[in-house]
Amino acid sequence: QVQLVESGGGLVQPGGSLRLSCDASGIMFRIYTMAWNRQAPAKQRELVASITSSGITKYAESVKGRFIISRDNAKSTVYLQMNNLKPEDTAVYYCTIGELPSRSDYWGQGTQVTVSS
């Protein structure tokens, strides 16, 4: 059964950093594009970053230069290093298989990131 479990969220001050982790199981992890998406209150879901099976990365313009997505295929884990966090980064962050997938089981449970002083 497909399972994605995120961790690493929390409360951080503007300018701070967090690293999110997503542990995957039930899939052949190494062949899939993995991604991080987020949803803030009153906003639609947004693709933040993705990484292909070969390591090619993409980022939303709003996070370029601040966030880094990476993966460890041996651990079936994808990471999102978030630096210089801003209040507008506040959202629930979801790990997904693929970019904004339609299948509900291709989304993790989400982890809350709150950037506030």
N, C-alpha and C positions, 0 to 999 in steps of 0.2 A: 504494500500500500504506500502511495506517495505521501511523504511527510516532509515538511519544511519547518524548521524551528529557528526563529530569530532570537537574538539576545544582544545585550549591550546598550540598549536605550537608557534614557534617564534625563535628569535635569542638569543643564549646563549653562554657564553664563555666556553672553555674547563674546565671540573671539576664542572660545574654548574648543576642545576637540572630543570626539567620541569615535569608537570603532564598533561597528555593528558586525555581528557574525550570523551566518545562516547555515545550519547543518541540515543536509539533505539525505533522505533515504528512500528506498523504493524505486529508484530510477538509476539508469546507467549515467551517472552524473557527468562524466567527462565528455559526452557527446552533445550536451545541451548548452544553448545560450542561457545564461542566468542573468537576473536583473534585480535592481532595487527600484521600488516604486513608493510613492508616498501620497497620503491624503490628509489634508488639513480641513478643519471645519469650514463649511461653505465653499469649498473648492472641489473641483473634480480630481480624479486620480491623475497623477503625473509620473511619467517615466523619468527617473533620476539618472540611472546609469545602467549599462549592460555590458556583459563580457561574453564573447563567443567561446566555443570549445577550443579555438586556437589562440585565444587570448586577446582578440581585437576588442577594444573598448569604445564606448560611446557615452557621452554625457549631455545632460540638459545644459543649456547655456547658463542657466542660473547657478550652476554648481561647478562649472569648469574652472580649474585652477585651485579649487578648494577640496573637492572630493576625489577619492581614488577607489576604484573597484578592482578587486583581485580575487583569485580563486586558488584553492589548493585541491587538486583532483585526488590526491592520495587520501585526503581527509573528507572529501565530498563536502567542502565548505567554501562558501563565498563570503567575502568581506566588503565592507564599505567603510573606509577611513574618511571621516568628516573633520575637516579643519576649518578654522576661522568661521565658526558657526554664527549664524545670524538669526534674529527672532523669526524671520520669515521662513526659516527652515523647520520650524515647529510643525510636526505632523506625526501621524502613525506611519512608520516605515515598514514596507512589506517586501519580503524576498519572494521572487517568482521564477518559475521555469518559463523562459521566454519573456518577451516584452509585453506587458499588459495582457496576459492570457485570459481567455474567456472561461476556461475551466476553473471551477472553484477550488479544486484540489491542487492546482498549480500555484496557489498563493499560500504563504505562511499565515500565522495568526497575527502577525504584526508586533512591532515594538514601538512604544511611545518615545519620541524625542521632543523635549521641551527646552527651548533656548530663551532664557529670561534672566534678568537681573533682579 
